[in-house]
């Protein structure tokens, strides 16, 4: 797994690439009452991010998200 973060003006960009075994049906799951510990991350990203996209790649998945933040000058 790799994680990249960048801040451009007032937008935080987050990109996560995961090349592990992921069930594609779990990518849009939201937390529910089950005890399952997998498949909740994308739901959390969709709730918090201003924009998110999921890309299926040859060896896994890549998720890109942006979040607008307030930047205060020092």
Jmol script that loads the backbone (N, CA, C; Angstrom):
load data "model"
ATOM      1  N   UNK A   1       0.844  -1.161   0.000  1.00  0.00           N
ATOM      2  CA  UNK A   1       0.000   0.000   0.000  1.00  0.00           C
ATOM      3  C   UNK A   1       0.896   1.232   0.000  1.00  0.00           C
ATOM      4  N   UNK A   2       0.490   2.248  -0.750  1.00  0.00           N
ATOM      5  CA  UNK A   2       1.199   3.523  -0.737  1.00  0.00           C
ATOM      6  C   UNK A   2       0.187   4.640  -0.493  1.00  0.00           C
ATOM      7  N   UNK A   3       0.654   5.676   0.192  1.00  0.00           N
ATOM      8  CA  UNK A   3      -0.182   6.835   0.499  1.00  0.00           C
ATOM      9  C   UNK A   3       0.585   8.087   0.096  1.00  0.00           C
ATOM     10  N   UNK A   4      -0.086   8.986  -0.620  1.00  0.00           N
ATOM     11  CA  UNK A   4       0.525  10.256  -1.003  1.00  0.00           C
ATOM     12  C   UNK A   4      -0.419  11.384  -0.585  1.00  0.00           C
ATOM     13  N   UNK A   5       0.153  12.415   0.034  1.00  0.00           N
ATOM     14  CA  UNK A   5      -0.600  13.588   0.461  1.00  0.00           C
ATOM     15  C   UNK A   5       0.016  14.829  -0.149  1.00  0.00           C
ATOM     16  N   UNK A   6      -0.815  15.767  -0.563  1.00  0.00           N
ATOM     17  CA  UNK A   6      -0.296  17.049  -1.029  1.00  0.00           C
ATOM     18  C   UNK A   6      -1.307  18.134  -0.682  1.00  0.00           C
ATOM     19  N   UNK A   7      -0.799  19.319  -0.427  1.00  0.00           N
ATOM     20  CA  UNK A   7      -1.634  20.474  -0.130  1.00  0.00           C
ATOM     21  C   UNK A   7      -1.413  21.497  -1.231  1.00  0.00           C
ATOM     22  N   UNK A   8      -2.466  21.780  -1.977  1.00  0.00           N
ATOM     23  CA  UNK A   8      -2.411  22.758  -3.061  1.00  0.00           C
ATOM     24  C   UNK A   8      -3.444  23.828  -2.737  1.00  0.00           C
ATOM     25  N   UNK A   9      -2.930  25.019  -2.419  1.00  0.00           N
ATOM     26  CA  UNK A   9      -3.780  26.128  -1.974  1.00  0.00           C
ATOM     27  C   UNK A   9      -4.582  25.666  -0.767  1.00  0.00           C
ATOM     28  N   UNK A  10      -5.876  25.565  -0.859  1.00  0.00           N
ATOM     29  CA  UNK A  10      -6.686  25.142   0.286  1.00  0.00           C
ATOM     30  C   UNK A  10      -7.328  23.771   0.047  1.00  0.00           C
ATOM     31  N   UNK A  11      -6.667  22.946  -0.747  1.00  0.00           N
ATOM     32  CA  UNK A  11      -7.185  21.613  -1.042  1.00  0.00           C
ATOM     33  C   UNK A  11      -6.162  20.551  -0.661  1.00  0.00           C
ATOM     34  N   UNK A  12      -6.575  19.659   0.216  1.00  0.00           N
ATOM     35  CA  UNK A  12      -5.744  18.515   0.584  1.00  0.00           C
ATOM     36  C   UNK A  12      -6.072  17.379  -0.371  1.00  0.00           C
ATOM     37  N   UNK A  13      -5.059  16.855  -1.031  1.00  0.00           N
ATOM     38  CA  UNK A  13      -5.241  15.733  -1.953  1.00  0.00           C
ATOM     39  C   UNK A  13      -4.628  14.485  -1.322  1.00  0.00           C
ATOM     40  N   UNK A  14      -5.404  13.422  -1.321  1.00  0.00           N
ATOM     41  CA  UNK A  14      -4.982  12.159  -0.722  1.00  0.00           C
ATOM     42  C   UNK A  14      -5.131  11.072  -1.786  1.00  0.00           C
ATOM     43  N   UNK A  15      -4.095  10.268  -1.927  1.00  0.00           N
ATOM     44  CA  UNK A  15      -4.155   9.156  -2.872  1.00  0.00           C
ATOM     45  C   UNK A  15      -3.615   7.909  -2.181  1.00  0.00           C
ATOM     46  N   UNK A  16      -4.407   6.852  -2.222  1.00  0.00           N
ATOM     47  CA  UNK A  16      -4.017   5.587  -1.619  1.00  0.00           C
ATOM     48  C   UNK A  16      -4.085   4.504  -2.685  1.00  0.00           C
ATOM     49  N   UNK A  17      -2.980   3.789  -2.844  1.00  0.00           N
ATOM     50  CA  UNK A  17      -2.946   2.649  -3.760  1.00  0.00           C
ATOM     51  C   UNK A  17      -2.810   1.392  -2.923  1.00  0.00           C
ATOM     52  N   UNK A  18      -3.702   0.439  -3.143  1.00  0.00           N
ATOM     53  CA  UNK A  18      -3.705  -0.811  -2.383  1.00  0.00           C
ATOM     54  C   UNK A  18      -3.701  -1.955  -3.377  1.00  0.00           C
ATOM     55  N   UNK A  19      -2.674  -2.766  -3.307  1.00  0.00           N
ATOM     56  CA  UNK A  19      -2.541  -3.866  -4.249  1.00  0.00           C
ATOM     57  C   UNK A  19      -2.763  -5.209  -3.579  1.00  0.00           C
ATOM     58  N   UNK A  20      -3.467  -5.186  -2.438  1.00  0.00           N
ATOM     59  CA  UNK A  20      -3.811  -6.426  -1.744  1.00  0.00           C
ATOM     60  C   UNK A  20      -5.080  -7.014  -2.328  1.00  0.00           C
ATOM     61  N   UNK A  21      -5.533  -8.077  -1.718  1.00  0.00           N
ATOM     62  CA  UNK A  21      -6.762  -8.731  -2.156  1.00  0.00           C
ATOM     63  C   UNK A  21      -7.957  -7.968  -1.610  1.00  0.00           C
ATOM     64  N   UNK A  22      -8.738  -7.381  -2.510  1.00  0.00           N
ATOM     65  CA  UNK A  22      -9.917  -6.613  -2.124  1.00  0.00           C
ATOM     66  C   UNK A  22     -11.105  -7.163  -2.886  1.00  0.00           C
ATOM     67  N   UNK A  23     -12.185  -7.372  -2.192  1.00  0.00           N
ATOM     68  CA  UNK A  23     -13.421  -7.786  -2.825  1.00  0.00           C
ATOM     69  C   UNK A  23     -14.044  -6.554  -3.463  1.00  0.00           C
ATOM     70  N   UNK A  24     -14.219  -6.514  -4.791  1.00  0.00           N
ATOM     71  CA  UNK A  24     -14.753  -5.308  -5.438  1.00  0.00           C
ATOM     72  C   UNK A  24     -16.145  -4.928  -4.954  1.00  0.00           C
ATOM     73  N   UNK A  25     -16.911  -5.868  -4.408  1.00  0.00           N
ATOM     74  CA  UNK A  25     -18.237  -5.539  -3.902  1.00  0.00           C
ATOM     75  C   UNK A  25     -18.174  -4.741  -2.608  1.00  0.00           C
ATOM     76  N   UNK A  26     -17.012  -4.705  -1.945  1.00  0.00           N
ATOM     77  CA  UNK A  26     -16.882  -3.988  -0.682  1.00  0.00           C
ATOM     78  C   UNK A  26     -16.526  -2.525  -0.885  1.00  0.00           C
ATOM     79  N   UNK A  27     -16.161  -2.100  -2.046  1.00  0.00           N
ATOM     80  CA  UNK A  27     -15.632  -0.755  -2.227  1.00  0.00           C
ATOM     81  C   UNK A  27     -16.653   0.345  -1.965  1.00  0.00           C
ATOM     82  N   UNK A  28     -17.941   0.052  -2.010  1.00  0.00           N
ATOM     83  CA  UNK A  28     -18.948   1.074  -1.733  1.00  0.00           C
ATOM     84  C   UNK A  28     -19.724   0.800  -0.453  1.00  0.00           C
ATOM     85  N   UNK A  29     -19.203  -0.037   0.410  1.00  0.00           N
ATOM     86  CA  UNK A  29     -19.896  -0.385   1.656  1.00  0.00           C
ATOM     87  C   UNK A  29     -19.770   0.752   2.665  1.00  0.00           C
ATOM     88  N   UNK A  30     -20.813   0.957   3.434  1.00  0.00           N
ATOM     89  CA  UNK A  30     -20.781   1.885   4.555  1.00  0.00           C
ATOM     90  C   UNK A  30     -20.854   1.065   5.825  1.00  0.00           C
ATOM     91  N   UNK A  31     -20.364   1.636   6.899  1.00  0.00           N
ATOM     92  CA  UNK A  31     -20.395   0.928   8.178  1.00  0.00           C
ATOM     93  C   UNK A  31     -21.837   0.570   8.524  1.00  0.00           C
ATOM     94  N   UNK A  32     -22.024  -0.644   8.979  1.00  0.00           N
ATOM     95  CA  UNK A  32     -23.347  -1.066   9.414  1.00  0.00           C
ATOM     96  C   UNK A  32     -23.217  -1.823  10.732  1.00  0.00           C
ATOM     97  N   UNK A  33     -24.208  -2.557  11.077  1.00  0.00           N
ATOM     98  CA  UNK A  33     -24.235  -3.205  12.386  1.00  0.00           C
ATOM     99  C   UNK A  33     -23.419  -4.498  12.439  1.00  0.00           C
ATOM    100  N   UNK A  34     -22.841  -4.946  11.344  1.00  0.00           N
ATOM    101  CA  UNK A  34     -22.096  -6.196  11.356  1.00  0.00           C
ATOM    102  C   UNK A  34     -20.744  -6.007  12.025  1.00  0.00           C
ATOM    103  N   UNK A  35     -20.121  -7.097  12.369  1.00  0.00           N
ATOM    104  CA  UNK A  35     -18.800  -7.073  12.994  1.00  0.00           C
ATOM    105  C   UNK A  35     -17.678  -7.120  11.968  1.00  0.00           C
ATOM    106  N   UNK A  36     -18.000  -7.101  10.684  1.00  0.00           N
ATOM    107  CA  UNK A  36     -16.980  -7.168   9.647  1.00  0.00           C
ATOM    108  C   UNK A  36     -16.046  -5.970   9.754  1.00  0.00           C
ATOM    109  N   UNK A  37     -14.746  -6.222   9.709  1.00  0.00           N
ATOM    110  CA  UNK A  37     -13.747  -5.155   9.814  1.00  0.00           C
ATOM    111  C   UNK A  37     -13.259  -4.683   8.456  1.00  0.00           C
ATOM    112  N   UNK A  38     -13.801  -5.179   7.375  1.00  0.00           N
ATOM    113  CA  UNK A  38     -13.330  -4.827   6.040  1.00  0.00           C
ATOM    114  C   UNK A  38     -14.433  -4.129   5.253  1.00  0.00           C
ATOM    115  N   UNK A  39     -14.012  -3.322   4.274  1.00  0.00           N
ATOM    116  CA  UNK A  39     -14.964  -2.697   3.370  1.00  0.00           C
ATOM    117  C   UNK A  39     -15.583  -1.412   3.873  1.00  0.00           C
ATOM    118  N   UNK A  40     -15.062  -0.842   4.939  1.00  0.00           N
ATOM    119  CA  UNK A  40     -15.644   0.381   5.483  1.00  0.00           C
ATOM    120  C   UNK A  40     -14.895   1.643   5.065  1.00  0.00           C
ATOM    121  N   UNK A  41     -13.671   1.519   4.623  1.00  0.00           N
ATOM    122  CA  UNK A  41     -12.835   2.676   4.318  1.00  0.00           C
ATOM    123  C   UNK A  41     -13.405   3.578   3.250  1.00  0.00           C
ATOM    124  N   UNK A  42     -13.910   3.006   2.171  1.00  0.00           N
ATOM    125  CA  UNK A  42     -14.440   3.822   1.077  1.00  0.00           C
ATOM    126  C   UNK A  42     -15.674   4.588   1.529  1.00  0.00           C
ATOM    127  N   UNK A  43     -16.485   3.982   2.337  1.00  0.00           N
ATOM    128  CA  UNK A  43     -17.654   4.682   2.869  1.00  0.00           C
ATOM    129  C   UNK A  43     -17.255   5.882   3.690  1.00  0.00           C
ATOM    130  N   UNK A  44     -16.220   5.733   4.497  1.00  0.00           N
ATOM    131  CA  UNK A  44     -15.726   6.846   5.310  1.00  0.00           C
ATOM    132  C   UNK A  44     -15.174   7.945   4.412  1.00  0.00           C
ATOM    133  N   UNK A  45     -14.397   7.566   3.407  1.00  0.00           N
ATOM    134  CA  UNK A  45     -13.844   8.556   2.466  1.00  0.00           C
ATOM    135  C   UNK A  45     -14.973   9.311   1.777  1.00  0.00           C
ATOM    136  N   UNK A  46     -15.990   8.608   1.306  1.00  0.00           N
ATOM    137  CA  UNK A  46     -17.107   9.270   0.615  1.00  0.00           C
ATOM    138  C   UNK A  46     -17.840  10.253   1.516  1.00  0.00           C
ATOM    139  N   UNK A  47     -17.924   9.947   2.800  1.00  0.00           N
ATOM    140  CA  UNK A  47     -18.599  10.854   3.727  1.00  0.00           C
ATOM    141  C   UNK A  47     -17.778  12.101   4.033  1.00  0.00           C
ATOM    142  N   UNK A  48     -16.456  11.975   4.101  1.00  0.00           N
ATOM    143  CA  UNK A  48     -15.596  13.080   4.514  1.00  0.00           C
ATOM    144  C   UNK A  48     -15.057  13.921   3.359  1.00  0.00           C
ATOM    145  N   UNK A  49     -14.869  13.330   2.212  1.00  0.00           N
ATOM    146  CA  UNK A  49     -14.213  14.027   1.099  1.00  0.00           C
ATOM    147  C   UNK A  49     -15.199  14.896   0.325  1.00  0.00           C
ATOM    148  N   UNK A  50     -14.656  15.955  -0.264  1.00  0.00           N
ATOM    149  CA  UNK A  50     -15.446  16.780  -1.182  1.00  0.00           C
ATOM    150  C   UNK A  50     -15.612  16.066  -2.518  1.00  0.00           C
ATOM    151  N   UNK A  51     -14.606  15.289  -2.872  1.00  0.00           N
ATOM    152  CA  UNK A  51     -14.615  14.538  -4.136  1.00  0.00           C
ATOM    153  C   UNK A  51     -13.784  13.287  -3.921  1.00  0.00           C
ATOM    154  N   UNK A  52     -14.246  12.166  -4.457  1.00  0.00           N
ATOM    155  CA  UNK A  52     -13.488  10.923  -4.349  1.00  0.00           C
ATOM    156  C   UNK A  52     -13.707  10.107  -5.614  1.00  0.00           C
ATOM    157  N   UNK A  53     -12.668   9.402  -6.015  1.00  0.00           N
ATOM    158  CA  UNK A  53     -12.802   8.505  -7.154  1.00  0.00           C
ATOM    159  C   UNK A  53     -12.050   7.220  -6.854  1.00  0.00           C
ATOM    160  N   UNK A  54     -12.592   6.125  -7.356  1.00  0.00           N
ATOM    161  CA  UNK A  54     -12.001   4.808  -7.165  1.00  0.00           C
ATOM    162  C   UNK A  54     -11.608   4.287  -8.536  1.00  0.00           C
ATOM    163  N   UNK A  55     -10.356   3.905  -8.654  1.00  0.00           N
ATOM    164  CA  UNK A  55      -9.850   3.412  -9.931  1.00  0.00           C
ATOM    165  C   UNK A  55      -9.383   1.972  -9.769  1.00  0.00           C
ATOM    166  N   UNK A  56      -9.914   1.086 -10.582  1.00  0.00           N
ATOM    167  CA  UNK A  56      -9.426  -0.283 -10.571  1.00  0.00           C
ATOM    168  C   UNK A  56      -8.235  -0.357 -11.506  1.00  0.00           C
ATOM    169  N   UNK A  57      -7.133  -0.890 -10.990  1.00  0.00           N
ATOM    170  CA  UNK A  57      -5.923  -1.028 -11.780  1.00  0.00           C
ATOM    171  C   UNK A  57      -5.621  -2.511 -11.972  1.00  0.00           C
ATOM    172  N   UNK A  58      -4.633  -2.790 -12.760  1.00  0.00           N
ATOM    173  CA  UNK A  58      -4.313  -4.178 -13.083  1.00  0.00           C
ATOM    174  C   UNK A  58      -4.032  -5.009 -11.831  1.00  0.00           C
ATOM    175  N   UNK A  59      -3.371  -4.418 -10.832  1.00  0.00           N
ATOM    176  CA  UNK A  59      -2.966  -5.189  -9.654  1.00  0.00           C
ATOM    177  C   UNK A  59      -3.700  -4.789  -8.384  1.00  0.00           C
ATOM    178  N   UNK A  60      -4.730  -3.962  -8.460  1.00  0.00           N
ATOM    179  CA  UNK A  60      -5.424  -3.561  -7.242  1.00  0.00           C
ATOM    180  C   UNK A  60      -6.287  -2.339  -7.460  1.00  0.00           C
ATOM    181  N   UNK A  61      -6.345  -1.485  -6.438  1.00  0.00           N
ATOM    182  CA  UNK A  61      -7.217  -0.309  -6.444  1.00  0.00           C
ATOM    183  C   UNK A  61      -6.444   0.946  -6.068  1.00  0.00           C
ATOM    184  N   UNK A  62      -6.888   2.075  -6.597  1.00  0.00           N
ATOM    185  CA  UNK A  62      -6.336   3.376  -6.247  1.00  0.00           C
ATOM    186  C   UNK A  62      -7.524   4.282  -5.914  1.00  0.00           C
ATOM    187  N   UNK A  63      -7.441   4.949  -4.776  1.00  0.00           N
ATOM    188  CA  UNK A  63      -8.488   5.881  -4.358  1.00  0.00           C
ATOM    189  C   UNK A  63      -7.872   7.262  -4.278  1.00  0.00           C
ATOM    190  N   UNK A  64      -8.523   8.221  -4.911  1.00  0.00           N
ATOM    191  CA  UNK A  64      -8.088   9.621  -4.865  1.00  0.00           C
ATOM    192  C   UNK A  64      -9.213  10.433  -4.249  1.00  0.00           C
ATOM    193  N   UNK A  65      -8.854  11.286  -3.309  1.00  0.00           N
ATOM    194  CA  UNK A  65      -9.859  12.115  -2.641  1.00  0.00           C
ATOM    195  C   UNK A  65      -9.307  13.511  -2.431  1.00  0.00           C
ATOM    196  N   UNK A  66     -10.196  14.493  -2.419  1.00  0.00           N
ATOM    197  CA  UNK A  66      -9.815  15.868  -2.107  1.00  0.00           C
ATOM    198  C   UNK A  66     -10.725  16.393  -0.999  1.00  0.00           C
ATOM    199  N   UNK A  67     -10.125  17.200  -0.138  1.00  0.00           N
ATOM    200  CA  UNK A  67     -10.848  17.809   0.974  1.00  0.00           C
ATOM    201  C   UNK A  67     -10.437  19.279   1.046  1.00  0.00           C
ATOM    202  N   UNK A  68     -11.402  20.162   0.995  1.00  0.00           N
ATOM    203  CA  UNK A  68     -11.116  21.582   1.158  1.00  0.00           C
ATOM    204  C   UNK A  68     -10.861  21.895   2.619  1.00  0.00           C
ATOM    205  N   UNK A  69      -9.795  22.633   2.884  1.00  0.00           N
ATOM    206  CA  UNK A  69      -9.462  22.985   4.266  1.00  0.00           C
ATOM    207  C   UNK A  69      -9.193  24.473   4.365  1.00  0.00           C
ATOM    208  N   UNK A  70      -9.355  24.984   5.556  1.00  0.00           N
ATOM    209  CA  UNK A  70      -9.059  26.398   5.807  1.00  0.00           C
ATOM    210  C   UNK A  70      -7.571  26.539   6.076  1.00  0.00           C
ATOM    211  N   UNK A  71      -6.913  27.415   5.356  1.00  0.00           N
ATOM    212  CA  UNK A  71      -5.483  27.653   5.548  1.00  0.00           C
ATOM    213  C   UNK A  71      -5.342  29.027   6.188  1.00  0.00           C
ATOM    214  N   UNK A  72      -4.701  29.035   7.359  1.00  0.00           N
ATOM    215  CA  UNK A  72      -4.497  30.292   8.084  1.00  0.00           C
ATOM    216  C   UNK A  72      -3.046  30.729   7.908  1.00  0.00           C
ATOM    217  N   UNK A  73      -2.807  31.960   7.471  1.00  0.00           N
ATOM    218  CA  UNK A  73      -1.432  32.431   7.327  1.00  0.00           C
ATOM    219  C   UNK A  73      -0.742  32.500   8.693  1.00  0.00           C
ATOM    220  N   UNK A  74       0.526  32.217   8.694  1.00  0.00           N
ATOM    221  CA  UNK A  74       1.310  32.230   9.957  1.00  0.00           C
ATOM    222  C   UNK A  74       1.610  33.647  10.394  1.00  0.00           C
TER     223      UNK A  74
END
end "model"
wireframe off; spacefill off
backbone 0.3
color backbone group
